[in-house]
């Protein structure tokens, strides 16, 4: 049997007001956080390489091809 691929979510940063650890036009990995989403926030792994909550309005959720996902994961 083949390996099961875990679906990863990504978001493009479109705003970084008062956020030193975000870069506009950069793609960030999103971590699931239903409670944060209910409050209008998204949890991403930012430039500090830690996960933090940011306003969802700072991002656009995007779908990436598997090969692009793998490249982002290994680029750290």
C-alpha positions in Angstrom: 0.0 0.0 0.0 1.2 3.6 -0.7 1.7 6.2 1.9 -1.2 8.4 2.8 -0.5 12.0 2.0 -1.6 14.5 4.7 -3.5 17.4 3.3 -1.7 20.7 4.1 -3.2 24.1 3.9 -1.4 27.2 2.8 -2.2 30.9 2.7 -0.8 33.9 0.9 0.0 36.9 3.1 -1.7 40.1 1.7 -1.3 42.3 4.8 1.2 42.5 7.6 0.2 45.7 9.6 1.9 45.6 13.0 3.2 42.1 12.4 7.0 41.9 12.2 7.0 38.1 11.6 4.9 38.2 8.4 6.0 39.1 4.9 3.5 40.3 2.2 3.3 38.1 -0.9 4.8 35.1 1.0 3.1 31.7 1.4 2.7 30.3 4.9 1.6 26.9 6.1 -1.7 27.0 8.0 -2.4 24.8 11.0 -5.9 23.8 11.9 -7.5 25.8 14.7 -11.3 25.8 14.7 -11.6 28.0 17.8 -9.4 30.7 16.2 -11.3 30.5 12.9 -14.6 31.1 14.8 -13.0 34.4 16.1 -11.7 35.5 12.7 -8.1 34.3 13.1 -5.9 31.9 11.3 -2.9 30.0 12.8 0.2 30.1 10.6 3.8 29.2 10.9 5.4 32.6 10.5 9.0 33.9 10.0 9.9 33.0 13.6 9.2 29.4 12.6 6.6 29.2 15.3 2.8 29.1 14.9 0.8 32.2 15.9 -2.7 33.6 15.3 -3.2 36.4 12.8 -6.4 38.0 11.5 -7.8 35.9 8.6 -8.1 39.2 6.6 -4.3 39.2 6.3 -4.4 36.1 4.2 -5.9 34.4 1.1 -6.2 30.6 1.4 -4.7 28.9 -1.6 -4.3 25.4 -2.9 -0.8 24.3 -4.0 0.2 21.3 -6.2 1.7 18.5 -4.1 5.2 19.2 -5.6 5.0 22.8 -4.4 3.9 21.8 -1.0 6.8 19.4 -0.7 9.2 22.2 -1.8 7.9 24.6 0.8 8.2 21.9 3.5 11.8 21.2 2.7 12.9 24.8 2.2 13.3 25.6 5.8 
